[in-house]
Amino acid sequence: MLTIRKTIADKTIISESLEKGAWINLISPTEEEINKVAEQAGIFYDFLKYPLDDEERPRVEIEDDQILTIINIPVFDRQENIYDTIPLEIIILRPRPSQFNMEK
């Protein structure tokens, strides 16, 4: 699921378009959503795929103008009555003039 949020006049709203300053939230994304974000926001495709692997290790990577941070966060499995961890990814990038192509 892809959700895009942006802040306007101190209020956070849901947006349909990727634009500078937007928060992009992907939860169990489809291949189409991953490709859309990679293409329109200029985020490395592999960076978007890494956290889909439950065994992904926490780390920080810097490549070109993108900073990838992966951490493990706890989740509670109600059926098993145990805690486990899943990867959470944060990507920070420095915008380039051509990065957000609103024509697509």
Secondary structure, DSSP 8 states (H G I E B T S, - for coil): -EEEEEEETTEEEEESS--TT-EEEESS--HHHHHHHHHHH---HHHHHGGGSTT---EEEEETTEEEEEEEEEEEETTTTEEEEEEEEEEEE---TTS--TT-
